[in-house]
């Protein structure tokens, strides 16, 4: 049974910025394909 968890929100334990860059890029492309956001912004 787990009694706790460690969260690393600021990247001090693990450098995860490349993951967030990838996610934001994919989400942006997906929203553009659905015409949910304006490409000129």
N, CA, C and O atoms as a Tripos MOL2 file, in Angstrom:
@<TRIPOS>MOLECULE
protein
  164   163    41     0     0
PROTEIN
NO_CHARGES

@<TRIPOS>ATOM
      1 N           0.8490   -1.1870    0.0000 N.3       1 UNK1
      2 CA          0.0000    0.0000    0.0000 C.3       1 UNK1
      3 C           0.8870    1.2400    0.0000 C.2       1 UNK1
      4 O           1.8220    1.3420    0.7940 O.2       1 UNK1
      5 N           0.5940    2.1730   -0.8840 N.am      2 UNK2
      6 CA          1.3630    3.4170   -0.9500 C.3       2 UNK2
      7 C           0.8120    4.4140    0.0540 C.2       2 UNK2
      8 O          -0.4010    4.5650    0.2010 O.2       2 UNK2
      9 N           1.7150    5.0860    0.7360 N.am      3 UNK3
     10 CA          1.3030    6.0580    1.7450 C.3       3 UNK3
     11 C           1.6390    7.4840    1.3750 C.2       3 UNK3
     12 O           1.3190    8.4060    2.1250 O.2       3 UNK3
     13 N           2.2830    7.6900    0.2240 N.am      4 UNK4
     14 CA          2.6640    9.0430   -0.1590 C.3       4 UNK4
     15 C           3.0810    9.1050   -1.6120 C.2       4 UNK4
     16 O           3.1870    8.0890   -2.2990 O.2       4 UNK4
     17 N           3.3130   10.3160   -2.0540 N.am      5 UNK5
     18 CA          3.7440   10.5350   -3.4300 C.3       5 UNK5
     19 C           4.6540   11.7470   -3.4680 C.2       5 UNK5
     20 O           4.5590   12.6380   -2.6230 O.2       5 UNK5
     21 N           5.5290   11.7730   -4.4480 N.am      6 UNK6
     22 CA          6.4160   12.9120   -4.6490 C.3       6 UNK6
     23 C           6.0270   13.5860   -5.9570 C.2       6 UNK6
     24 O           5.9930   12.9410   -7.0040 O.2       6 UNK6
     25 N           5.7360   14.8690   -5.9010 N.am      7 UNK7
     26 CA          5.4050   15.6460   -7.0840 C.3       7 UNK7
     27 C           6.5420   16.6130   -7.3790 C.2       7 UNK7
     28 O           7.0460   17.2900   -6.4820 O.2       7 UNK7
     29 N           6.9370   16.6690   -8.6370 N.am      8 UNK8
     30 CA          8.0310   17.5510   -9.0600 C.3       8 UNK8
     31 C           7.4780   18.5350  -10.0840 C.2       8 UNK8
     32 O           7.5780   18.3000  -11.2880 O.2       8 UNK8
     33 N           6.9000   19.6250   -9.6160 N.am      9 UNK9
     34 CA          6.2490   20.5800  -10.5050 C.3       9 UNK9
     35 C           7.2200   21.6010  -11.1050 C.2       9 UNK9
     36 O           6.9210   22.1960  -12.1410 O.2       9 UNK9
     37 N           8.3510   21.8080  -10.4840 N.am     10 UNK10
     38 CA          9.2590   22.8540  -10.9680 C.3      10 UNK10
     39 C          10.5050   22.3080  -11.6460 C.2      10 UNK10
     40 O          11.3650   23.0890  -12.0530 O.2      10 UNK10
     41 N          10.6300   21.0010  -11.7790 N.am     11 UNK11
     42 CA         11.7500   20.4180  -12.5060 C.3      11 UNK11
     43 C          13.0270   20.2670  -11.7130 C.2      11 UNK11
     44 O          14.0900   20.0970  -12.3100 O.2      11 UNK11
     45 N          12.9700   20.3210  -10.4000 N.am     12 UNK12
     46 CA         14.1980   20.1960   -9.6180 C.3      12 UNK12
     47 C          14.6650   18.7480   -9.5130 C.2      12 UNK12
     48 O          15.8630   18.5110   -9.3640 O.2      12 UNK12
     49 N          13.7730   17.7850   -9.5850 N.am     13 UNK13
     50 CA         14.1650   16.3770   -9.5110 C.3      13 UNK13
     51 C          14.3430   15.7530  -10.8930 C.2      13 UNK13
     52 O          15.1880   14.8770  -11.0770 O.2      13 UNK13
     53 N          13.5600   16.1970  -11.8470 N.am     14 UNK14
     54 CA         13.5890   15.6230  -13.1950 C.3      14 UNK14
     55 C          13.3310   16.7260  -14.2020 C.2      14 UNK14
     56 O          12.3730   17.4860  -14.0610 O.2      14 UNK14
     57 N          14.1740   16.8190  -15.2120 N.am     15 UNK15
     58 CA         13.9960   17.8210  -16.2640 C.3      15 UNK15
     59 C          12.9250   17.3160  -17.2250 C.2      15 UNK15
     60 O          13.1880   16.4440  -18.0530 O.2      15 UNK15
     61 N          11.7090   17.8700  -17.1100 N.am     16 UNK16
     62 CA         10.5850   17.3970  -17.9090 C.3      16 UNK16
     63 C          10.0730   18.4570  -18.8840 C.2      16 UNK16
     64 O           8.9780   18.3110  -19.4270 O.2      16 UNK16
     65 N          10.8420   19.5170  -19.1140 N.am     17 UNK17
     66 CA         10.3680   20.5840  -19.9970 C.3      17 UNK17
     67 C          10.1480   20.0940  -21.4250 C.2      17 UNK17
     68 O           9.2310   20.5660  -22.0960 O.2      17 UNK17
     69 N          10.9680   19.1560  -21.9060 N.am     18 UNK18
     70 CA         10.7750   18.6540  -23.2690 C.3      18 UNK18
     71 C           9.4270   17.9480  -23.4150 C.2      18 UNK18
     72 O           8.8300   17.9720  -24.4910 O.2      18 UNK18
     73 N           8.9550   17.3320  -22.3600 N.am     19 UNK19
     74 CA          7.6480   16.6620  -22.3940 C.3      19 UNK19
     75 C           6.5360   17.6960  -22.5270 C.2      19 UNK19
     76 O           5.6220   17.5210  -23.3330 O.2      19 UNK19
     77 N           6.6060   18.7710  -21.7430 N.am     20 UNK20
     78 CA          5.5710   19.7980  -21.7990 C.3      20 UNK20
     79 C           5.5970   20.5350  -23.1300 C.2      20 UNK20
     80 O           4.5430   20.9090  -23.6440 O.2      20 UNK20
     81 N           6.7840   20.7530  -23.7000 N.am     21 UNK21
     82 CA          6.8790   21.3750  -25.0280 C.3      21 UNK21
     83 C           6.2080   20.5000  -26.0810 C.2      21 UNK21
     84 O           5.5080   21.0000  -26.9610 O.2      21 UNK21
     85 N           6.4260   19.2030  -25.9850 N.am     22 UNK22
     86 CA          5.8190   18.2630  -26.9310 C.3      22 UNK22
     87 C           4.3040   18.2520  -26.7890 C.2      22 UNK22
     88 O           3.5830   18.2800  -27.7860 O.2      22 UNK22
     89 N           3.8220   18.2110  -25.5560 N.am     23 UNK23
     90 CA          2.3760   18.1900  -25.3130 C.3      23 UNK23
     91 C           1.7210   19.4630  -25.8200 C.2      23 UNK23
     92 O           0.6820   19.4040  -26.4790 O.2      23 UNK23
     93 N           2.3120   20.6100  -25.5230 N.am     24 UNK24
     94 CA          1.7040   21.8760  -25.9530 C.3      24 UNK24
     95 C           1.7020   21.9960  -27.4700 C.2      24 UNK24
     96 O           0.7480   22.5200  -28.0450 O.2      24 UNK24
     97 N           2.7620   21.5160  -28.1300 N.am     25 UNK25
     98 CA          2.8070   21.5490  -29.5890 C.3      25 UNK25
     99 C           1.7510   20.6640  -30.2140 C.2      25 UNK25
    100 O           1.0880   21.0640  -31.1710 O.2      25 UNK25
    101 N           1.5880   19.4710  -29.6840 N.am     26 UNK26
    102 CA          0.5830   18.5430  -30.2100 C.3      26 UNK26
    103 C          -0.8280   19.0640  -29.9490 C.2      26 UNK26
    104 O          -1.7010   18.9480  -30.8080 O.2      26 UNK26
    105 N          -1.0510   19.6320  -28.7740 N.am     27 UNK27
    106 CA         -2.3690   20.1740  -28.4680 C.3      27 UNK27
    107 C          -2.6980   21.3360  -29.3840 C.2      27 UNK27
    108 O          -3.8290   21.4490  -29.8570 O.2      27 UNK27
    109 N          -1.7250   22.2040  -29.6430 N.am     28 UNK28
    110 CA         -1.9350   23.3340  -30.5400 C.3      28 UNK28
    111 C          -2.2890   22.8760  -31.9450 C.2      28 UNK28
    112 O          -3.2070   23.4160  -32.5620 O.2      28 UNK28
    113 N          -1.5650   21.8790  -32.4580 N.am     29 UNK29
    114 CA         -1.8600   21.3520  -33.7930 C.3      29 UNK29
    115 C          -3.2440   20.7170  -33.8350 C.2      29 UNK29
    116 O          -3.9720   20.8600  -34.8170 O.2      29 UNK29
    117 N          -3.5980   20.0230  -32.7740 N.am     30 UNK30
    118 CA         -4.9130   19.3770  -32.7180 C.3      30 UNK30
    119 C          -6.0300   20.4190  -32.7210 C.2      30 UNK30
    120 O          -7.0190   20.2730  -33.4380 O.2      30 UNK30
    121 N          -5.8680   21.4650  -31.9190 N.am     31 UNK31
    122 CA         -6.8910   22.5130  -31.8650 C.3      31 UNK31
    123 C          -6.9860   23.2650  -33.1860 C.2      31 UNK31
    124 O          -8.0770   23.6490  -33.6070 O.2      31 UNK31
    125 N          -5.8490   23.4780  -33.8410 N.am     32 UNK32
    126 CA         -5.8750   24.1100  -35.1640 C.3      32 UNK32
    127 C          -6.6380   23.2450  -36.1640 C.2      32 UNK32
    128 O          -7.3910   23.7620  -36.9900 O.2      32 UNK32
    129 N          -6.4460   21.9430  -36.0890 N.am     33 UNK33
    130 CA         -7.1280   21.0500  -37.0250 C.3      33 UNK33
    131 C          -8.6320   21.0320  -36.7710 C.2      33 UNK33
    132 O          -9.4110   20.7460  -37.6800 O.2      33 UNK33
    133 N          -9.0400   21.3320  -35.5550 N.am     34 UNK34
    134 CA        -10.4710   21.3810  -35.2220 C.3      34 UNK34
    135 C         -11.0550   22.7830  -35.3930 C.2      34 UNK34
    136 O         -12.2370   23.0070  -35.1300 O.2      34 UNK34
    137 N         -10.2140   23.7280  -35.8370 N.am     35 UNK35
    138 CA        -10.6090   25.1370  -35.9790 C.3      35 UNK35
    139 C         -11.0910   25.7490  -34.6580 C.2      35 UNK35
    140 O         -12.0080   26.5700  -34.6380 O.2      35 UNK35
    141 N         -10.4530   25.3320  -33.5560 N.am     36 UNK36
    142 CA        -10.8250   25.8420  -32.2240 C.3      36 UNK36
    143 C         -10.0200   27.0890  -31.8570 C.2      36 UNK36
    144 O         -10.4360   27.8630  -30.9940 O.2      36 UNK36
    145 N          -8.8600   27.2890  -32.5110 N.am     37 UNK37
    146 CA         -8.0510   28.4770  -32.2440 C.3      37 UNK37
    147 C          -7.6740   29.1120  -33.5790 C.2      37 UNK37
    148 O          -7.6720   28.4450  -34.6140 O.2      37 UNK37
    149 N          -7.3600   30.3880  -33.5500 N.am     38 UNK38
    150 CA         -6.9850   31.1240  -34.7380 C.3      38 UNK38
    151 C          -5.4770   30.9860  -34.9510 C.2      38 UNK38
    152 O          -4.7020   31.2080  -34.0210 O.2      38 UNK38
    153 N          -5.0560   30.6250  -36.1540 N.am     39 UNK39
    154 CA         -3.6370   30.4070  -36.4490 C.3      39 UNK39
    155 C          -2.8440   31.7170  -36.4150 C.2      39 UNK39
    156 O          -1.6170   31.6730  -36.3300 O.2      39 UNK39
    157 N          -3.4920   32.8630  -36.4780 N.am     40 UNK40
    158 CA         -2.7970   34.1560  -36.4940 C.3      40 UNK40
    159 C          -2.4560   34.6470  -35.1010 C.2      40 UNK40
    160 O          -1.7730   35.6640  -34.9770 O.2      40 UNK40
    161 N          -2.8910   33.9830  -34.0580 N.am     41 UNK41
    162 CA         -2.6060   34.4210  -32.6820 C.3      41 UNK41
    163 C          -1.2650   33.9410  -32.2340 C.2      41 UNK41
    164 O          -0.8570   34.2140  -31.1050 O.2      41 UNK41
@<TRIPOS>BOND
     1     1     2 1
     2     2     3 1
     3     3     4 2
     4     3     5 am
     5     5     6 1
     6     6     7 1
     7     7     8 2
     8     7     9 am
     9     9    10 1
    10    10    11 1
    11    11    12 2
    12    11    13 am
    13    13    14 1
    14    14    15 1
    15    15    16 2
    16    15    17 am
    17    17    18 1
    18    18    19 1
    19    19    20 2
    20    19    21 am
    21    21    22 1
    22    22    23 1
    23    23    24 2
    24    23    25 am
    25    25    26 1
    26    26    27 1
    27    27    28 2
    28    27    29 am
    29    29    30 1
    30    30    31 1
    31    31    32 2
    32    31    33 am
    33    33    34 1
    34    34    35 1
    35    35    36 2
    36    35    37 am
    37    37    38 1
    38    38    39 1
    39    39    40 2
    40    39    41 am
    41    41    42 1
    42    42    43 1
    43    43    44 2
    44    43    45 am
    45    45    46 1
    46    46    47 1
    47    47    48 2
    48    47    49 am
    49    49    50 1
    50    50    51 1
    51    51    52 2
    52    51    53 am
    53    53    54 1
    54    54    55 1
    55    55    56 2
    56    55    57 am
    57    57    58 1
    58    58    59 1
    59    59    60 2
    60    59    61 am
    61    61    62 1
    62    62    63 1
    63    63    64 2
    64    63    65 am
    65    65    66 1
    66    66    67 1
    67    67    68 2
    68    67    69 am
    69    69    70 1
    70    70    71 1
    71    71    72 2
    72    71    73 am
    73    73    74 1
    74    74    75 1
    75    75    76 2
    76    75    77 am
    77    77    78 1
    78    78    79 1
    79    79    80 2
    80    79    81 am
    81    81    82 1
    82    82    83 1
    83    83    84 2
    84    83    85 am
    85    85    86 1
    86    86    87 1
    87    87    88 2
    88    87    89 am
    89    89    90 1
    90    90    91 1
    91    91    92 2
    92    91    93 am
    93    93    94 1
    94    94    95 1
    95    95    96 2
    96    95    97 am
    97    97    98 1
    98    98    99 1
    99    99   100 2
   100    99   101 am
   101   101   102 1
   102   102   103 1
   103   103   104 2
   104   103   105 am
   105   105   106 1
   106   106   107 1
   107   107   108 2
   108   107   109 am
   109   109   110 1
   110   110   111 1
   111   111   112 2
   112   111   113 am
   113   113   114 1
   114   114   115 1
   115   115   116 2
   116   115   117 am
   117   117   118 1
   118   118   119 1
   119   119   120 2
   120   119   121 am
   121   121   122 1
   122   122   123 1
   123   123   124 2
   124   123   125 am
   125   125   126 1
   126   126   127 1
   127   127   128 2
   128   127   129 am
   129   129   130 1
   130   130   131 1
   131   131   132 2
   132   131   133 am
   133   133   134 1
   134   134   135 1
   135   135   136 2
   136   135   137 am
   137   137   138 1
   138   138   139 1
   139   139   140 2
   140   139   141 am
   141   141   142 1
   142   142   143 1
   143   143   144 2
   144   143   145 am
   145   145   146 1
   146   146   147 1
   147   147   148 2
   148   147   149 am
   149   149   150 1
   150   150   151 1
   151   151   152 2
   152   151   153 am
   153   153   154 1
   154   154   155 1
   155   155   156 2
   156   155   157 am
   157   157   158 1
   158   158   159 1
   159   159   160 2
   160   159   161 am
   161   161   162 1
   162   162   163 1
   163   163   164 2
@<TRIPOS>SUBSTRUCTURE
     1 UNK1         2 RESIDUE 1 A UNK
     2 UNK2         6 RESIDUE 1 A UNK
     3 UNK3        10 RESIDUE 1 A UNK
     4 UNK4        14 RESIDUE 1 A UNK
     5 UNK5        18 RESIDUE 1 A UNK
     6 UNK6        22 RESIDUE 1 A UNK
     7 UNK7        26 RESIDUE 1 A UNK
     8 UNK8        30 RESIDUE 1 A UNK
     9 UNK9        34 RESIDUE 1 A UNK
    10 UNK10       38 RESIDUE 1 A UNK
    11 UNK11       42 RESIDUE 1 A UNK
    12 UNK12       46 RESIDUE 1 A UNK
    13 UNK13       50 RESIDUE 1 A UNK
    14 UNK14       54 RESIDUE 1 A UNK
    15 UNK15       58 RESIDUE 1 A UNK
    16 UNK16       62 RESIDUE 1 A UNK
    17 UNK17       66 RESIDUE 1 A UNK
    18 UNK18       70 RESIDUE 1 A UNK
    19 UNK19       74 RESIDUE 1 A UNK
    20 UNK20       78 RESIDUE 1 A UNK
    21 UNK21       82 RESIDUE 1 A UNK
    22 UNK22       86 RESIDUE 1 A UNK
    23 UNK23       90 RESIDUE 1 A UNK
    24 UNK24       94 RESIDUE 1 A UNK
    25 UNK25       98 RESIDUE 1 A UNK
    26 UNK26      102 RESIDUE 1 A UNK
    27 UNK27      106 RESIDUE 1 A UNK
    28 UNK28      110 RESIDUE 1 A UNK
    29 UNK29      114 RESIDUE 1 A UNK
    30 UNK30      118 RESIDUE 1 A UNK
    31 UNK31      122 RESIDUE 1 A UNK
    32 UNK32      126 RESIDUE 1 A UNK
    33 UNK33      130 RESIDUE 1 A UNK
    34 UNK34      134 RESIDUE 1 A UNK
    35 UNK35      138 RESIDUE 1 A UNK
    36 UNK36      142 RESIDUE 1 A UNK
    37 UNK37      146 RESIDUE 1 A UNK
    38 UNK38      150 RESIDUE 1 A UNK
    39 UNK39      154 RESIDUE 1 A UNK
    40 UNK40      158 RESIDUE 1 A UNK
    41 UNK41      162 RESIDUE 1 A UNK
